[in-house]
């Protein structure tokens, strides 16, 4: 599977203390948008963010979770 560049990813942070919503940048890098205490809250915000972004750009945007997202690199940026 190739990296979902430009897609939203809901993943645990490096220490597995929080969940992050980020945008896949390719090469294992992601731009972290927000951090959450739980996967449910992160997923809820990602769905809302997808709606905001898709409504603005009239495009489709996929949300990936750990089981289908290859963005597991340590190159997270804010």
LOSEDO-806078 format. One record per atom (N, C-alpha, C, O): residue number from 1; residue in one letter; atom name; x, z, y. Coordinates in steps of 0.001 Angstrom, whole numbers. Each point is the difference from the previous one (the first is absolute). Example, Ala and Ser with C-alpha at 12.3 -4.5 7.8 and 13.67 -1.06 7.14 Angstrom:
# residues 2
site num = 1, residuo = A, atomo = N, x = 13190, z = 7800, y = -5690 .
site num = 1, residuo = A, atomo = CA, x = -890, z = 0, y = 1190 .
site num = 1, residuo = A, atomo = C, x = 900, z = 0, y = 1200 .
site num = 1, residuo = A, atomo = O, x = 1036, z = 665, y = -19 .
site num = 2, residuo = S, atomo = N, x = -1386, z = -1385, y = 1069 .
site num = 2, residuo = S, atomo = CA, x = 820, z = 60, y = 1190 .
site num = 2, residuo = S, atomo = C, x = -770, z = 730, y = 1090 .
site num = 2, residuo = S, atomo = O, x = 509, z = 169, y = 1108 .
# end
This chain:
# residues 78
site num = 1, residuo = X, atomo = N, x = 851, z = 0, y = -1184 .
site num = 1, residuo = X, atomo = CA, x = -851, z = 0, y = 1184 .
site num = 1, residuo = X, atomo = C, x = 885, z = 0, y = 1231 .
site num = 1, residuo = X, atomo = O, x = 955, z = 773, y = 77 .
site num = 2, residuo = X, atomo = N, x = -1255, z = -1619, y = 874 .
site num = 2, residuo = X, atomo = CA, x = 764, z = -18, y = 1245 .
site num = 2, residuo = X, atomo = C, x = -552, z = 1056, y = 948 .
site num = 2, residuo = X, atomo = O, x = -1144, z = 438, y = -126 .
site num = 3, residuo = X, atomo = N, x = 1986, z = -39, y = 1080 .
site num = 3, residuo = X, atomo = CA, x = -433, z = 1031, y = 937 .
site num = 3, residuo = X, atomo = C, x = -1152, z = -503, y = 865 .
site num = 3, residuo = X, atomo = O, x = -12, z = -1160, y = 411 .
site num = 4, residuo = X, atomo = N, x = -940, z = 2019, y = -139 .
site num = 4, residuo = X, atomo = CA, x = -1178, z = -387, y = 799 .
site num = 4, residuo = X, atomo = C, x = 292, z = 86, y = 1504 .
site num = 4, residuo = X, atomo = O, x = -617, z = 809, y = 693 .
site num = 5, residuo = X, atomo = N, x = 1532, z = -1614, y = -183 .
site num = 5, residuo = X, atomo = CA, x = 433, z = 83, y = 1395 .
site num = 5, residuo = X, atomo = C, x = -1201, z = -123, y = 928 .
site num = 5, residuo = X, atomo = O, x = -804, z = -925, y = -123 .
site num = 6, residuo = X, atomo = N, x = 692, z = 1871, y = 1054 .
site num = 6, residuo = X, atomo = CA, x = -1098, z = 15, y = 955 .
site num = 6, residuo = X, atomo = C, x = -1211, z = 780, y = -461 .
site num = 6, residuo = X, atomo = O, x = -909, z = 251, y = 791 .
site num = 7, residuo = X, atomo = N, x = 877, z = 138, y = -2059 .
site num = 7, residuo = X, atomo = CA, x = -1124, z = 774, y = -521 .
site num = 7, residuo = X, atomo = C, x = 168, z = 1481, y = 294 .
site num = 7, residuo = X, atomo = O, x = 1112, z = 472, y = 239 .
site num = 8, residuo = X, atomo = N, x = -2218, z = 256, y = -258 .
site num = 8, residuo = X, atomo = CA, x = 51, z = 1455, y = 139 .
site num = 8, residuo = X, atomo = C, x = 290, z = 622, y = -1353 .
site num = 8, residuo = X, atomo = O, x = -556, z = -418, y = -1015 .
site num = 9, residuo = X, atomo = N, x = 1429, z = 1418, y = 1002 .
site num = 9, residuo = X, atomo = CA, x = 344, z = 695, y = -1233 .
site num = 9, residuo = X, atomo = C, x = -261, z = 1490, y = 183 .
site num = 9, residuo = X, atomo = O, x = 367, z = 580, y = 1022 .
site num = 10, residuo = X, atomo = N, x = -1001, z = 35, y = -2011 .
site num = 10, residuo = X, atomo = CA, x = -242, z = 1443, y = -24 .
site num = 10, residuo = X, atomo = C, x = 906, z = 554, y = -1099 .
site num = 10, residuo = X, atomo = O, x = -221, z = -251, y = -1185 .
site num = 11, residuo = X, atomo = N, x = 1246, z = 1007, y = 1593 .
site num = 11, residuo = X, atomo = CA, x = 1022, z = 465, y = -929 .
site num = 11, residuo = X, atomo = C, x = 392, z = 1439, y = 293 .
site num = 11, residuo = X, atomo = O, x = -162, z = 463, y = 1129 .
site num = 12, residuo = X, atomo = N, x = 676, z = 255, y = -2127 .
site num = 12, residuo = X, atomo = CA, x = 544, z = 1329, y = 288 .
site num = 12, residuo = X, atomo = C, x = 1308, z = -157, y = 764 .
site num = 12, residuo = X, atomo = O, x = 701, z = -999, y = -163 .
site num = 13, residuo = X, atomo = N, x = -367, z = 1990, y = 1001 .
site num = 13, residuo = X, atomo = CA, x = 1277, z = -66, y = 707 .
site num = 13, residuo = X, atomo = C, x = 1149, z = 281, y = -972 .
site num = 13, residuo = X, atomo = O, x = -226, z = 270, y = -1180 .
site num = 14, residuo = X, atomo = N, x = 1439, z = -336, y = 1680 .
site num = 14, residuo = X, atomo = CA, x = 1178, z = 126, y = -849 .
site num = 14, residuo = X, atomo = C, x = 47, z = 1331, y = -759 .
site num = 14, residuo = X, atomo = O, x = 507, z = 49, y = -1121 .
site num = 15, residuo = X, atomo = N, x = -1025, z = 1024, y = 1714 .
site num = 15, residuo = X, atomo = CA, x = 23, z = 1322, y = -633 .
site num = 15, residuo = X, atomo = C, x = -1308, z = 323, y = -725 .
site num = 15, residuo = X, atomo = O, x = -148, z = 1083, y = -565 .
site num = 16, residuo = X, atomo = N, x = -795, z = -2023, y = 585 .
site num = 16, residuo = X, atomo = CA, x = -1320, z = 186, y = -613 .
site num = 16, residuo = X, atomo = C, x = -732, z = 1205, y = 593 .
site num = 16, residuo = X, atomo = O, x = -753, z = 681, y = -697 .
site num = 17, residuo = X, atomo = N, x = 980, z = -422, y = 1988 .
site num = 17, residuo = X, atomo = CA, x = -690, z = 1084, y = 703 .
site num = 17, residuo = X, atomo = C, x = -1218, z = -508, y = 760 .
site num = 17, residuo = X, atomo = O, x = -961, z = 744, y = 198 .
site num = 18, residuo = X, atomo = N, x = 990, z = -1984, y = 222 .
site num = 18, residuo = X, atomo = CA, x = -1075, z = -606, y = 775 .
site num = 18, residuo = X, atomo = C, x = -271, z = -1404, y = -527 .
site num = 18, residuo = X, atomo = O, x = 757, z = -543, y = -805 .
site num = 19, residuo = X, atomo = N, x = -1843, z = -18, y = 1277 .
site num = 19, residuo = X, atomo = CA, x = -326, z = -1393, y = -271 .
site num = 19, residuo = X, atomo = C, x = 160, z = -767, y = 1291 .
site num = 19, residuo = X, atomo = O, x = -383, z = 489, y = 1063 .
site num = 20, residuo = X, atomo = N, x = 942, z = -1684, y = -1136 .
site num = 20, residuo = X, atomo = CA, x = 206, z = -819, y = 1188 .
site num = 20, residuo = X, atomo = C, x = -772, z = -1303, y = -131 .
site num = 20, residuo = X, atomo = O, x = -194, z = -528, y = -1095 .
site num = 21, residuo = X, atomo = N, x = -239, z = 27, y = 2242 .
site num = 21, residuo = X, atomo = CA, x = -580, z = -1335, y = 77 .
site num = 21, residuo = X, atomo = C, x = 997, z = -822, y = 791 .
site num = 21, residuo = X, atomo = O, x = 353, z = 346, y = 1127 .
site num = 22, residuo = X, atomo = N, x = 96, z = -1428, y = -1722 .
site num = 22, residuo = X, atomo = CA, x = 992, z = -835, y = 653 .
site num = 22, residuo = X, atomo = C, x = -305, z = -1473, y = -168 .
site num = 22, residuo = X, atomo = O, x = -895, z = -395, y = -748 .
site num = 23, residuo = X, atomo = N, x = 1661, z = -398, y = 1462 .
site num = 23, residuo = X, atomo = CA, x = -95, z = -1450, y = -104 .
site num = 23, residuo = X, atomo = C, x = 1253, z = -480, y = -710 .
site num = 23, residuo = X, atomo = O, x = 1114, z = 296, y = 432 .
site num = 24, residuo = X, atomo = N, x = -1291, z = -1037, y = -1523 .
site num = 24, residuo = X, atomo = CA, x = 1127, z = -500, y = -773 .
site num = 24, residuo = X, atomo = C, x = 795, z = -988, y = 846 .
site num = 24, residuo = X, atomo = O, x = -555, z = -946, y = 559 .
site num = 25, residuo = X, atomo = N, x = 1879, z = 1184, y = -473 .
site num = 25, residuo = X, atomo = CA, x = 888, z = -850, y = 784 .
site num = 25, residuo = X, atomo = C, x = 861, z = -913, y = -875 .
site num = 25, residuo = X, atomo = O, x = 742, z = -830, y = 525 .
site num = 26, residuo = X, atomo = N, x = -831, z = 973, y = -1859 .
site num = 26, residuo = X, atomo = CA, x = 844, z = -772, y = -904 .
site num = 26, residuo = X, atomo = C, x = 1328, z = 711, y = -221 .
site num = 26, residuo = X, atomo = O, x = 398, z = 841, y = 805 .
site num = 27, residuo = X, atomo = N, x = 273, z = -1169, y = -1871 .
site num = 27, residuo = X, atomo = CA, x = 1287, z = 611, y = -311 .
site num = 27, residuo = X, atomo = C, x = -79, z = 1493, y = -245 .
site num = 27, residuo = X, atomo = O, x = 984, z = 709, y = 208 .
site num = 28, residuo = X, atomo = N, x = -2149, z = -209, y = -651 .
site num = 28, residuo = X, atomo = CA, x = -169, z = 1423, y = -253 .
site num = 28, residuo = X, atomo = C, x = -210, z = 826, y = 1253 .
site num = 28, residuo = X, atomo = O, x = -39, z = 1228, y = -76 .
site num = 29, residuo = X, atomo = N, x = -96, z = -1871, y = 1230 .
site num = 29, residuo = X, atomo = CA, x = -188, z = 718, y = 1267 .
site num = 29, residuo = X, atomo = C, x = -1478, z = 25, y = 378 .
site num = 29, residuo = X, atomo = O, x = -755, z = -919, y = -318 .
site num = 30, residuo = X, atomo = N, x = 359, z = 1991, y = 1002 .
site num = 30, residuo = X, atomo = CA, x = -1371, z = 80, y = 502 .
site num = 30, residuo = X, atomo = C, x = 15, z = 671, y = 1361 .
site num = 30, residuo = X, atomo = O, x = 815, z = 884, y = 265 .
site num = 31, residuo = X, atomo = N, x = -1717, z = -1311, y = 582 .
site num = 31, residuo = X, atomo = CA, x = -195, z = 605, y = 1313 .
site num = 31, residuo = X, atomo = C, x = -1087, z = 1049, y = -171 .
site num = 31, residuo = X, atomo = O, x = -1163, z = -345, y = -212 .
site num = 32, residuo = X, atomo = N, x = 1523, z = 1623, y = 302 .
site num = 32, residuo = X, atomo = CA, x = -959, z = 1081, y = -209 .
site num = 32, residuo = X, atomo = C, x = -883, z = 139, y = 1239 .
site num = 32, residuo = X, atomo = O, x = 488, z = 169, y = 1118 .
site num = 33, residuo = X, atomo = N, x = -1799, z = -245, y = -1346 .
site num = 33, residuo = X, atomo = CA, x = -963, z = 124, y = 1091 .
site num = 33, residuo = X, atomo = C, x = -480, z = 1436, y = 178 .
site num = 33, residuo = X, atomo = O, x = -74, z = 494, y = 1125 .
site num = 34, residuo = X, atomo = N, x = -253, z = 179, y = -2229 .
site num = 34, residuo = X, atomo = CA, x = -517, z = 1373, y = 49 .
site num = 34, residuo = X, atomo = C, x = 361, z = 736, y = -1275 .
site num = 34, residuo = X, atomo = O, x = 244, z = -613, y = -1039 .
site num = 35, residuo = X, atomo = N, x = -212, z = 1961, y = 1131 .
site num = 35, residuo = X, atomo = CA, x = 226, z = 879, y = -1154 .
site num = 35, residuo = X, atomo = C, x = -1229, z = 890, y = -171 .
site num = 35, residuo = X, atomo = O, x = -631, z = 404, y = 976 .
site num = 36, residuo = X, atomo = N, x = 304, z = -107, y = -2234 .
site num = 36, residuo = X, atomo = CA, x = -1181, z = 796, y = -314 .
site num = 36, residuo = X, atomo = C, x = 321, z = 1028, y = -1074 .
site num = 36, residuo = X, atomo = O, x = 965, z = -146, y = -751 .
site num = 37, residuo = X, atomo = N, x = -1781, z = 1179, y = 690 .
site num = 37, residuo = X, atomo = CA, x = 170, z = 1067, y = -983 .
site num = 37, residuo = X, atomo = C, x = -478, z = -403, y = -1393 .
site num = 37, residuo = X, atomo = O, x = 457, z = 559, y = -997 .
site num = 38, residuo = X, atomo = N, x = -1371, z = -1522, y = 921 .
site num = 38, residuo = X, atomo = CA, x = -537, z = -382, y = -1302 .
site num = 38, residuo = X, atomo = C, x = -130, z = -1518, y = -110 .
site num = 38, residuo = X, atomo = O, x = -63, z = -715, y = 1000 .
site num = 39, residuo = X, atomo = N, x = 25, z = 252, y = -2239 .
site num = 39, residuo = X, atomo = CA, x = -174, z = -1420, y = -264 .
site num = 39, residuo = X, atomo = C, x = -1364, z = -470, y = 471 .
site num = 39, residuo = X, atomo = O, x = -127, z = -1114, y = 509 .
site num = 40, residuo = X, atomo = N, x = -910, z = 1956, y = -673 .
site num = 40, residuo = X, atomo = CA, x = -1350, z = -374, y = 420 .
site num = 40, residuo = X, atomo = C, x = -72, z = -248, y = 1497 .
site num = 40, residuo = X, atomo = O, x = -593, z = -985, y = 440 .
site num = 41, residuo = X, atomo = N, x = 1202, z = 1884, y = 357 .
site num = 41, residuo = X, atomo = CA, x = -18, z = -172, y = 1459 .
site num = 41, residuo = X, atomo = C, x = 795, z = -1230, y = 409 .
site num = 41, residuo = X, atomo = O, x = -402, z = -729, y = 907 .
site num = 42, residuo = X, atomo = N, x = 1534, z = 494, y = -1574 .
site num = 42, residuo = X, atomo = CA, x = 808, z = -1183, y = 306 .
site num = 42, residuo = X, atomo = C, x = -777, z = -1273, y = -336 .
site num = 42, residuo = X, atomo = O, x = 19, z = -959, y = 772 .
site num = 43, residuo = X, atomo = N, x = -697, z = 945, y = -1910 .
site num = 43, residuo = X, atomo = CA, x = -776, z = -1177, y = -401 .
site num = 43, residuo = X, atomo = C, x = -1155, z = -250, y = 965 .
site num = 43, residuo = X, atomo = O, x = -276, z = -1145, y = 358 .
site num = 44, residuo = X, atomo = N, x = -393, z = 2207, y = 61 .
site num = 44, residuo = X, atomo = CA, x = -1110, z = -139, y = 946 .
site num = 44, residuo = X, atomo = C, x = 487, z = -606, y = 1321 .
site num = 44, residuo = X, atomo = O, x = -635, z = -900, y = 550 .
site num = 45, residuo = X, atomo = N, x = 1769, z = 1403, y = -49 .
site num = 45, residuo = X, atomo = CA, x = 538, z = -526, y = 1262 .
site num = 45, residuo = X, atomo = C, x = 456, z = -1449, y = -172 .
site num = 45, residuo = X, atomo = O, x = -185, z = -817, y = 902 .
site num = 46, residuo = X, atomo = N, x = 784, z = 490, y = -2059 .
site num = 46, residuo = X, atomo = CA, x = 451, z = -1370, y = -247 .
site num = 46, residuo = X, atomo = C, x = -1183, z = -974, y = 4 .
site num = 46, residuo = X, atomo = O, x = 110, z = -1113, y = 514 .
site num = 47, residuo = X, atomo = N, x = -1227, z = 1531, y = -1081 .
site num = 47, residuo = X, atomo = CA, x = -1199, z = -852, y = 2 .
site num = 47, residuo = X, atomo = C, x = -486, z = -221, y = 1429 .
site num = 47, residuo = X, atomo = O, x = -362, z = -1117, y = 370 .
site num = 48, residuo = X, atomo = N, x = 355, z = 2180, y = 433 .
site num = 48, residuo = X, atomo = CA, x = -408, z = -126, y = 1403 .
site num = 48, residuo = X, atomo = C, x = 978, z = -895, y = 774 .
site num = 48, residuo = X, atomo = O, x = -415, z = -836, y = 803 .
site num = 49, residuo = X, atomo = N, x = 1710, z = 1022, y = -1051 .
site num = 49, residuo = X, atomo = CA, x = 1018, z = -803, y = 683 .
site num = 49, residuo = X, atomo = C, x = -112, z = -1471, y = -384 .
site num = 49, residuo = X, atomo = O, x = 161, z = -881, y = 844 .
site num = 50, residuo = X, atomo = N, x = -437, z = 621, y = -2115 .
site num = 50, residuo = X, atomo = CA, x = -196, z = -1385, y = -427 .
site num = 50, residuo = X, atomo = C, x = -1163, z = -622, y = 769 .
site num = 50, residuo = X, atomo = O, x = 87, z = -1146, y = 442 .
site num = 51, residuo = X, atomo = N, x = -1173, z = 1897, y = -281 .
site num = 51, residuo = X, atomo = CA, x = -1144, z = -494, y = 762 .
site num = 51, residuo = X, atomo = C, x = 357, z = -297, y = 1446 .
site num = 51, residuo = X, atomo = O, x = -429, z = -1010, y = 557 .
site num = 52, residuo = X, atomo = N, x = 1214, z = 1891, y = 50 .
site num = 52, residuo = X, atomo = CA, x = 426, z = -231, y = 1389 .
site num = 52, residuo = X, atomo = C, x = 872, z = -1246, y = 102 .
site num = 52, residuo = X, atomo = O, x = -200, z = -836, y = 882 .
site num = 53, residuo = X, atomo = N, x = 1155, z = 718, y = -1775 .
site num = 53, residuo = X, atomo = CA, x = 923, z = -1139, y = 49 .
site num = 53, residuo = X, atomo = C, x = -681, z = -1314, y = -357 .
site num = 53, residuo = X, atomo = O, x = 266, z = -1021, y = 634 .
site num = 54, residuo = X, atomo = N, x = -1127, z = 1028, y = -1623 .
site num = 54, residuo = X, atomo = CA, x = -680, z = -1230, y = -403 .
site num = 54, residuo = X, atomo = C, x = -1011, z = -441, y = 1040 .
site num = 54, residuo = X, atomo = O, x = -161, z = -1197, y = 242 .
site num = 55, residuo = X, atomo = N, x = -516, z = 2143, y = 372 .
site num = 55, residuo = X, atomo = CA, x = -966, z = -336, y = 1043 .
site num = 55, residuo = X, atomo = C, x = 663, z = -605, y = 1214 .
site num = 55, residuo = X, atomo = O, x = -584, z = -831, y = 695 .
site num = 56, residuo = X, atomo = N, x = 1810, z = 1255, y = -444 .
site num = 56, residuo = X, atomo = CA, x = 740, z = -477, y = 1166 .
site num = 56, residuo = X, atomo = C, x = 586, z = -1385, y = -235 .
site num = 56, residuo = X, atomo = O, x = 11, z = -834, y = 905 .
site num = 57, residuo = X, atomo = N, x = 477, z = 587, y = -2117 .
site num = 57, residuo = X, atomo = CA, x = 709, z = -1244, y = -285 .
site num = 57, residuo = X, atomo = C, x = -790, z = -972, y = -868 .
site num = 57, residuo = X, atomo = O, x = 483, z = -1095, y = -288 .
site num = 58, residuo = X, atomo = N, x = -1695, z = 1475, y = -136 .
site num = 58, residuo = X, atomo = CA, x = -829, z = -831, y = -870 .
site num = 58, residuo = X, atomo = C, x = 788, z = -463, y = -1230 .
site num = 58, residuo = X, atomo = O, x = 79, z = -1193, y = -291 .
site num = 59, residuo = X, atomo = N, x = 504, z = 2171, y = -426 .
site num = 59, residuo = X, atomo = CA, x = 806, z = -308, y = -1165 .
site num = 59, residuo = X, atomo = C, x = -332, z = 959, y = -1134 .
site num = 59, residuo = X, atomo = O, x = -767, z = 947, y = 177 .
site num = 60, residuo = X, atomo = N, x = 1342, z = -1198, y = -1323 .
site num = 60, residuo = X, atomo = CA, x = -159, z = 860, y = -1163 .
site num = 60, residuo = X, atomo = C, x = 1254, z = 856, y = -144 .
site num = 60, residuo = X, atomo = O, x = 1110, z = -481, y = 225 .
site num = 61, residuo = X, atomo = N, x = -1280, z = 1733, y = -595 .
site num = 61, residuo = X, atomo = CA, x = 1132, z = 909, y = -150 .
site num = 61, residuo = X, atomo = C, x = -224, z = 854, y = -1241 .
site num = 61, residuo = X, atomo = O, x = -1049, z = 627, y = -149 .
site num = 62, residuo = X, atomo = N, x = 2027, z = -604, y = -731 .
site num = 62, residuo = X, atomo = CA, x = -93, z = 739, y = -1256 .
site num = 62, residuo = X, atomo = C, x = 591, z = 1388, y = 183 .
site num = 62, residuo = X, atomo = O, x = 969, z = 177, y = 739 .
site num = 63, residuo = X, atomo = N, x = -1555, z = 812, y = -1416 .
site num = 63, residuo = X, atomo = CA, x = 555, z = 1353, y = -44 .
site num = 63, residuo = X, atomo = C, x = 549, z = 207, y = -1407 .
site num = 63, residuo = X, atomo = O, x = -721, z = -149, y = -986 .
site num = 64, residuo = X, atomo = N, x = 2003, z = 493, y = 905 .
site num = 64, residuo = X, atomo = CA, x = 652, z = 238, y = -1289 .
site num = 64, residuo = X, atomo = C, x = 240, z = 1487, y = -194 .
site num = 64, residuo = X, atomo = O, x = 253, z = 731, y = 958 .
site num = 65, residuo = X, atomo = N, x = -334, z = -291, y = -2202 .
site num = 65, residuo = X, atomo = CA, x = 257, z = 1384, y = -382 .
site num = 65, residuo = X, atomo = C, x = 1215, z = 21, y = -929 .
site num = 65, residuo = X, atomo = O, x = 457, z = -1064, y = -420 .
site num = 66, residuo = X, atomo = N, x = 81, z = 2242, y = 86 .
site num = 66, residuo = X, atomo = CA, x = 1230, z = 54, y = -799 .
site num = 66, residuo = X, atomo = C, x = -30, z = -817, y = -1281 .
site num = 66, residuo = X, atomo = O, x = 1031, z = -523, y = -422 .
site num = 67, residuo = X, atomo = N, x = -2195, z = 405, y = -203 .
site num = 67, residuo = X, atomo = CA, x = -56, z = -732, y = -1268 .
site num = 67, residuo = X, atomo = C, x = 115, z = -1513, y = 161 .
site num = 67, residuo = X, atomo = O, x = 244, z = -699, y = -984 .
site num = 68, residuo = X, atomo = N, x = -415, z = 172, y = 2206 .
site num = 68, residuo = X, atomo = CA, x = 112, z = -1453, y = 178 .
site num = 68, residuo = X, atomo = C, x = 865, z = -402, y = 1194 .
site num = 68, residuo = X, atomo = O, x = -24, z = -1162, y = 405 .
site num = 69, residuo = X, atomo = N, x = 784, z = 2092, y = 163 .
site num = 69, residuo = X, atomo = CA, x = 800, z = -314, y = 1180 .
site num = 69, residuo = X, atomo = C, x = 1487, z = 164, y = -300 .
site num = 69, residuo = X, atomo = O, x = 447, z = 1097, y = -334 .
site num = 70, residuo = X, atomo = N, x = 317, z = -2175, y = 449 .
site num = 70, residuo = X, atomo = CA, x = 1429, z = 91, y = -270 .
site num = 70, residuo = X, atomo = C, x = 825, z = 529, y = 1179 .
site num = 70, residuo = X, atomo = O, x = 1229, z = 16, y = -78 .
site num = 71, residuo = X, atomo = N, x = -1862, z = 407, y = 1146 .
site num = 71, residuo = X, atomo = CA, x = 723, z = 530, y = 1181 .
site num = 71, residuo = X, atomo = C, x = 419, z = 1448, y = -245 .
site num = 71, residuo = X, atomo = O, x = -618, z = 919, y = 537 .
site num = 72, residuo = X, atomo = N, x = 1633, z = -712, y = -1319 .
site num = 72, residuo = X, atomo = CA, x = 437, z = 1357, y = -291 .
site num = 72, residuo = X, atomo = C, x = 1396, z = 269, y = 539 .
site num = 72, residuo = X, atomo = O, x = 639, z = 970, y = -408 .
site num = 73, residuo = X, atomo = N, x = -156, z = -1803, y = 1314 .
site num = 73, residuo = X, atomo = CA, x = 1339, z = 183, y = 554 .
site num = 73, residuo = X, atomo = C, x = 81, z = 1181, y = 943 .
site num = 73, residuo = X, atomo = O, x = -1026, z = 559, y = 388 .
site num = 74, residuo = X, atomo = N, x = 2227, z = -176, y = -19 .
site num = 74, residuo = X, atomo = CA, x = 183, z = 1159, y = 887 .
site num = 74, residuo = X, atomo = C, x = 124, z = -427, y = 1456 .
site num = 74, residuo = X, atomo = O, x = 339, z = 823, y = 850 .
site num = 75, residuo = X, atomo = N, x = -600, z = -2071, y = -546 .
site num = 75, residuo = X, atomo = CA, x = 169, z = -486, y = 1361 .
site num = 75, residuo = X, atomo = C, x = -1222, z = 184, y = 887 .
site num = 75, residuo = X, atomo = O, x = -381, z = -922, y = 721 .
site num = 76, residuo = X, atomo = N, x = -235, z = 2088, y = -761 .
site num = 76, residuo = X, atomo = CA, x = -1174, z = 267, y = 835 .
site num = 76, residuo = X, atomo = C, x = 413, z = 185, y = 1448 .
site num = 76, residuo = X, atomo = O, x = 1015, z = 635, y = 285 .
site num = 77, residuo = X, atomo = N, x = -1798, z = -1189, y = 628 .
site num = 77, residuo = X, atomo = CA, x = 250, z = 187, y = 1428 .
site num = 77, residuo = X, atomo = C, x = -1302, z = 361, y = 677 .
site num = 77, residuo = X, atomo = O, x = -1075, z = -336, y = -496 .
site num = 78, residuo = X, atomo = N, x = 1160, z = 1009, y = 1607 .
site num = 78, residuo = X, atomo = CA, x = -1214, z = 328, y = 773 .
site num = 78, residuo = X, atomo = C, x = -213, z = -1042, y = 1035 .
site num = 78, residuo = X, atomo = O, x = -963, z = 76, y = 764 .
# end
